[in-house]
Amino acid sequence: MTTEHFFRSVVLREKAYHVSDDSAPVKLNQNENPYSPPAELTEALVADFRQFALNRYPSVFPDELNKKLAEHLGVHPDCILTGHGSNELIYSSLWAILGYGDRVFIPSPSFSLYGTVAGFCEASVLSVLPDEHTLRHDPVVLEEELIRHQPKLTILCNPNNPSAQVIPHADLTNLIQKAAGLVWLDEAYIDYSVNPTLVPVLDDYRNLIILRTFSKAYGLAGIRLGYLLGSPEVMIQLRKTKVPFTVDAFSQRVGIRLLEHQDWVESVTRQILAERSRLASELSRLSGLRLFETDTNFFIFKVLEKTAASVFRELVNGGVLVRNVSGYPAMADCLRVNVGTPEENDHFLKTMKMIFPAN
Ligand SMILES: Cc1ncc(COP(=O)(O)O)c(C=O)c1O
């Protein structure tokens, strides 16, 4: 007898989250910030670490970090729920909202964890595909689908991973107004976007939940810090399914220290955006691929005359790791590459020029 009968069928159908086993010196596959926070911050943290009572639990909800975040974002601390990375908050909060057969609308393609966790909740996932030539959604279609399905929850990622596209601000607020249920807005990449964050208008929409992470523009993917924003009434419910104590004392401290280095975040974001423009203009000179517009720290390109798998391998052999996103709906033969340091981007461009001829 196998052990399978011990588990729920929704679990048996899923695969564990997996990141490519490939490695290469230039790592551009996980949309990370290529820069680590400044040395003075690390030094201050070493001093903090010496003071820690490692035998004591941290606070259940990190009050000091939440207070700092609240000041930084201009919201009340009761509107914040901090977690061990946004992945944790996706797990703990969708579980509070979705049950068997509940409708959840997730326009495709989307960050894969949403569908996975909605599946674990046995919710009914409804979707709609983007225009395959732009990877953008028509806002009119999104609105029609929202009204047709009347979902309990709508999950939007703006700018979206993996498509790199954005729903313009006015269309987004219109969708939130039209939604009868909750709208979950993942702003993991908002710092790279021309679109403003919806945090300043959070109070206007009682059905809005915003997810943010320290893993991208804030350069802390290794620490695991994310947070949800919503009305205090919504947060009271979401706190109930959150695993206690997951934001450990060290992560709390790192978050607090980094919020004191907002100038560093802004400066590296500017560098990444400048490199993004340079990469866009260089990549647009190559033939044999279609480059999509981007509003994030990563690019999507479609391989036209070869396969994404073969180009992925050529890039790895040339020393560059990207992400093959061909398996996502509407993204056949697409690869995703994030903006790195100028040196990493030079290496990537040099390798791309060996694979794709110039126009
Ligand atoms: C859209 C989106 N949301 C959330 C996450 C997860 O972020 P975290 O590192 O905070 O768990 C990612 C990570 O790539 C992402 O792309």
PDBQT file of the ligand as one rigid body, heavy atoms in Angstrom, charges set to zero:
ROOT
HETATM    1  C1  LIG A 401       3.786  38.483  -7.716  1.00  0.00    +0.000 C 
HETATM    2  C2  LIG A 401       4.531  37.920  -6.577  1.00  0.00    +0.000 A 
HETATM    3  N1  LIG A 401       3.957  37.909  -5.375  1.00  0.00    +0.000 NA
HETATM    4  C3  LIG A 401       4.592  37.398  -4.309  1.00  0.00    +0.000 A 
HETATM    5  C4  LIG A 401       5.859  36.861  -4.433  1.00  0.00    +0.000 A 
HETATM    6  C5  LIG A 401       6.507  36.237  -3.231  1.00  0.00    +0.000 C 
HETATM    7  O1  LIG A 401       7.241  37.137  -2.533  1.00  0.00    +0.000 OA
HETATM    8  P1  LIG A 401       7.909  36.808  -1.119  1.00  0.00    +0.000 P 
HETATM    9  O2  LIG A 401       9.353  36.674  -1.384  1.00  0.00    +0.000 OA
HETATM   10  O3  LIG A 401       7.558  38.004  -0.280  1.00  0.00    +0.000 OA
HETATM   11  O4  LIG A 401       7.297  35.563  -0.563  1.00  0.00    +0.000 OA
HETATM   12  C6  LIG A 401       6.500  36.860  -5.664  1.00  0.00    +0.000 A 
HETATM   13  C7  LIG A 401       7.850  36.273  -5.809  1.00  0.00    +0.000 C 
HETATM   14  O5  LIG A 401       8.431  36.166  -6.831  1.00  0.00    +0.000 OA
HETATM   15  C8  LIG A 401       5.816  37.402  -6.767  1.00  0.00    +0.000 A 
HETATM   16  O6  LIG A 401       6.373  37.412  -7.983  1.00  0.00    +0.000 OA
ENDROOT
TORSDOF 0
